[in-house]
Amino acid sequence: MKNRFVLFIVLAAMIFSLVLPTSSVEAAGKTATLVDFFHLPSKGYTVVFAISGDWKDADLKGNTITVDGKTYDLYCNFRDGSHISCTMSHGLSQFAGDTAYFSFGGQSFNYAVPVKIICYGYTFYTVSTGGSVWFYTVENFEEAYEYINYTWPDETFVPGPGVQCYTGELDFWLSWEYIGDIYEEDYDGPPMG
């Protein structure tokens, strides 16, 4: 009997906490929409909200995610004037496919926990002083980049596409492919600037 009473109190408090803040946020003219929840190897699990209205830095604090009955803090930042991005300190990969419940800006959202992306390597582009574009797949970015700078010092890392996660199997610690010459008319590789 005592356990049921405690459970009733906890459920009532949760329902009350979800309903009360929502009305105050809507009255203040602020809205949020959960637009994406994903895993980035470099940042971990990330959730993105589209926002409208007058959001302040104070609105970034006190937001949470609950999965499997455990609640974790969200660490949020403005991405631009219309989006807020939040990360969490706790890994969620063991809950992939389960429903995550977000309390954000006084509103409630739910979304399935995505599968964790595991990088087996990295990909990036370089361009030589002569205009040759190369696409690299590497196991360890720092070691490979040091090797490339030593072996082919006329190649420059291309920041546009950046370093991307490679999720496939690697045959070698470093492999490369010629993409084309940026000075040729028929060049159809990524932009180099």
C-alpha positions as CSV (number, residue, x, y, z in Angstrom):
1,M,0.0,0.0,0.0
2,K,2.8,2.4,0.9
3,N,4.6,1.6,-2.4
4,R,1.4,2.5,-4.4
5,F,1.0,5.8,-2.5
6,V,4.7,6.7,-3.3
7,L,4.2,5.8,-6.9
8,F,1.0,7.8,-7.1
9,I,2.8,10.9,-5.6
10,V,5.7,10.5,-8.1
11,L,3.4,10.2,-11.1
12,A,1.3,13.1,-10.0
13,A,4.4,15.3,-9.5
14,M,5.7,14.3,-13.0
15,I,2.3,15.1,-14.7
16,F,2.1,18.4,-12.8
17,S,5.7,19.4,-13.7
18,L,5.0,18.6,-17.4
19,V,1.7,20.5,-17.6
20,L,2.4,23.6,-15.6
21,P,5.6,24.9,-17.4
22,T,4.1,24.3,-20.8
23,S,1.4,26.8,-20.3
24,S,3.8,29.5,-19.0
25,V,6.1,29.1,-22.0
26,E,3.3,29.3,-24.5
27,A,2.0,32.4,-22.7
28,A,5.4,34.0,-23.0
29,G,5.3,33.5,-26.8
30,K,8.2,31.1,-27.0
31,T,7.9,27.9,-28.9
32,A,10.3,25.0,-29.6
33,T,10.1,22.0,-31.9
34,L,12.4,19.0,-31.7
35,V,13.8,18.7,-35.2
36,D,16.6,16.1,-34.8
37,F,18.1,13.7,-32.3
38,F,21.3,12.0,-33.5
39,H,24.8,10.7,-32.4
40,L,27.9,12.4,-33.5
41,P,31.2,10.6,-32.8
42,S,32.9,13.8,-31.9
43,K,30.1,15.2,-29.6
44,G,28.0,12.2,-28.5
45,Y,24.2,12.3,-28.5
46,T,22.9,15.7,-29.7
47,V,19.3,17.0,-29.9
48,V,18.4,20.1,-32.0
49,F,15.4,22.3,-31.4
50,A,13.9,24.9,-33.8
51,I,12.8,27.9,-31.7
52,S,10.8,31.0,-32.2
53,G,10.1,33.9,-29.8
54,D,12.3,35.6,-27.3
55,W,14.7,32.9,-25.9
56,K,17.3,34.0,-23.4
57,D,20.4,32.3,-22.0
58,A,18.4,31.4,-18.9
59,D,16.1,29.2,-21.0
60,L,19.1,27.0,-21.8
61,K,19.4,25.8,-18.3
62,G,17.3,23.2,-16.4
63,N,16.5,21.1,-19.5
64,T,16.5,17.3,-19.2
65,I,16.2,14.0,-21.0
66,T,14.7,10.9,-19.4
67,V,15.4,7.4,-20.6
68,D,14.6,4.1,-18.9
69,G,13.4,6.0,-15.8
70,K,16.7,7.9,-15.4
71,T,16.9,11.7,-15.9
72,Y,20.0,13.5,-17.2
73,D,20.8,17.1,-17.7
74,L,21.0,18.7,-21.2
75,Y,23.8,21.1,-22.0
76,C,22.4,23.6,-24.5
77,N,23.7,26.4,-26.7
78,F,22.3,28.7,-29.4
79,R,23.4,27.4,-32.8
80,D,21.9,30.4,-34.6
81,G,18.9,32.7,-34.1
82,S,16.4,29.9,-34.8
83,H,18.0,26.7,-33.4
84,I,19.3,25.4,-30.1
85,S,21.6,22.4,-29.9
86,C,21.9,20.3,-26.7
87,T,24.3,17.5,-25.7
88,M,24.3,15.3,-22.7
89,S,27.1,13.9,-20.6
90,H,25.6,10.4,-20.4
91,G,25.9,7.8,-23.2
92,L,22.6,6.4,-24.4
93,S,23.7,3.7,-26.8
94,Q,22.4,0.9,-24.6
95,F,18.9,2.5,-25.0
96,A,18.9,2.6,-28.8
97,G,15.4,2.3,-30.1
98,D,13.9,3.2,-26.7
99,T,11.8,6.4,-26.2
100,A,13.6,9.4,-24.8
101,Y,11.5,12.1,-23.1
102,F,12.8,15.6,-23.3
103,S,11.8,18.5,-21.0
104,F,12.9,21.6,-22.8
105,G,11.9,25.2,-22.3
106,G,8.8,24.1,-20.4
107,Q,7.7,21.8,-23.2
108,S,7.7,18.0,-23.5
109,F,8.9,16.0,-26.4
110,N,9.6,12.3,-27.1
111,Y,11.9,10.7,-29.7
112,A,13.5,7.3,-30.2
113,V,17.1,7.1,-29.1
114,P,19.2,6.7,-32.3
115,V,21.9,4.1,-32.9
116,K,25.4,5.2,-31.9
117,I,27.7,5.8,-34.8
118,I,31.1,4.2,-34.5
119,C,33.9,5.7,-36.6
120,Y,36.4,3.1,-37.8
121,G,38.3,5.9,-39.5
122,Y,38.0,9.3,-41.1
123,T,37.8,10.8,-44.6
124,F,39.0,14.2,-45.9
125,Y,40.2,16.0,-49.0
126,T,43.5,17.7,-49.8
127,V,44.4,19.8,-52.8
128,S,48.0,20.2,-54.1
129,T,49.5,23.5,-55.2
130,G,49.1,22.2,-58.8
131,G,45.4,21.7,-58.4
132,S,45.2,18.0,-57.8
133,V,42.4,16.9,-55.4
134,W,42.8,13.8,-53.3
135,F,40.3,12.0,-51.2
136,Y,41.8,10.1,-48.1
137,T,40.4,7.4,-45.9
138,V,42.5,7.0,-42.7
139,E,42.4,5.1,-39.5
140,N,44.0,7.8,-37.3
141,F,43.5,11.4,-38.6
142,E,46.5,12.9,-36.7
143,E,49.0,10.3,-37.7
144,A,47.8,10.2,-41.3
145,Y,47.8,14.0,-41.6
146,E,51.4,14.2,-40.2
147,Y,52.4,11.5,-42.8
148,I,50.8,13.3,-45.7
149,N,52.4,16.6,-44.7
150,Y,55.8,14.9,-44.6
151,T,55.4,12.8,-47.8
152,W,53.5,15.3,-49.9
153,P,54.2,18.8,-48.4
154,D,52.5,20.6,-51.3
155,E,49.1,19.3,-50.3
156,T,46.8,21.4,-48.2
157,F,43.9,20.1,-46.1
158,V,40.5,21.3,-47.5
159,P,38.3,22.6,-44.7
160,G,35.1,22.9,-46.8
161,P,33.9,19.2,-46.5
162,G,36.0,18.8,-43.3
163,V,36.8,15.5,-41.6
164,Q,34.0,13.0,-41.8
165,C,33.4,9.8,-39.9
166,Y,34.0,6.6,-41.8
167,T,31.8,3.8,-40.7
168,G,33.0,1.1,-43.2
169,E,35.8,-1.4,-42.8
170,L,39.3,-0.3,-43.4
171,D,41.7,-2.3,-45.5
172,F,44.7,-0.1,-44.8
173,W,45.6,2.5,-42.2
174,L,45.8,5.1,-45.1
175,S,44.3,5.0,-48.6
176,W,43.7,7.7,-51.2
177,E,42.0,8.3,-54.4
178,Y,42.6,10.9,-57.1
179,I,39.4,13.0,-57.6
180,G,40.5,15.5,-60.3
181,D,42.2,18.8,-61.1
182,I,40.4,21.9,-59.9
183,Y,41.8,23.8,-62.9
184,E,40.3,21.5,-65.5
185,E,36.9,22.4,-67.0
186,D,35.4,19.0,-66.3
187,Y,36.3,18.9,-62.6
188,D,33.2,17.7,-60.7
189,G,34.6,17.1,-57.2
190,P,33.8,19.0,-54.0
191,P,34.3,22.7,-53.9
192,M,37.9,23.6,-52.8
193,G,37.3,27.0,-51.2
